[in-house]
């Protein structure tokens, strides 16, 4: 690795840590992260990635720019300005982008190979991560566009990271060379998120409210606190209440909780069972830091067994 490459990678890591730190703070405080943050981080990653690919020739640079542009278009609301609200043109165009980018990578890889003067491994990692992020978003595993945008922006900013700073095994190195960094951060974040149900179970047990299954997923709070907390109402069920997945902004979520609290008070219900709204970006940020330091925790554990 040359001195210039080390500097560029250092800039990527600095941007990653600062960007995710800001995002985690905003997400914890208001459950909203400005799109501008992901746009800036993604553009920085795209530019640095082009600089890193420049040493391999024009072909790899063009392929990187193609994939980076494909990923970055998810971070900008271009579809809102094109075709109107009922038009299907944006969806069709995006489908062409997905298929076309994949075809170009496949043909280039077939003709010139992968790595060196062929298709950059980083470009393949970004394309794979975008497909994963889109699939998880459509399956509502990534709840909200901000979570998917975070994964995509991080993918462009740091596609791969195969040299953990504090832990390294030969097997882990080989595995991480083919594992997108954003996926590693997601896996680490998911493992960290297991703390939440354990904490809920302990909290409920100490208050004498623990029951199996439900005790791991939520807790009870006074009805008056419902508008003040980032939670989803679990019990009692209210007829005609808007499903959480249909809420697009934190303001809409707050309005729903205010309405629910008013209806519950009118019924004389003083305490409700709620499910905490998990700030996924916070766990994703912590998972990314662990990925930089220790690599993929799941792979690392498997490699040591």
ABEGO torsion letter per residue (X at the ends): XBAAAAAAAAAAAAAAAAAAAAAAAAAAAAGBBBAAAAAAAAAAAAAAAAAAAAAAEAAAAAAAAAAAAAAAAAABAAAAABGEAABAAAAAAAAAAAAAAAAAAAAAAAAAEBEEABBBAAAAAAAAAAAAAAAAAAAGABBEAAAAAAAAAAAAABABBABBAABBBAAAAAAAAABBAAAAAAAAAAAAAAAAAAAAAAAAAAAGABBBGAAAABBBBBAAAAAABBBBBAOBBBBGBBBAAABABAAAAAAAAAAAAAAAAAAGBABBBBBBBBBAAAAAAAAAAAAAAAEBAAAAAAAAX
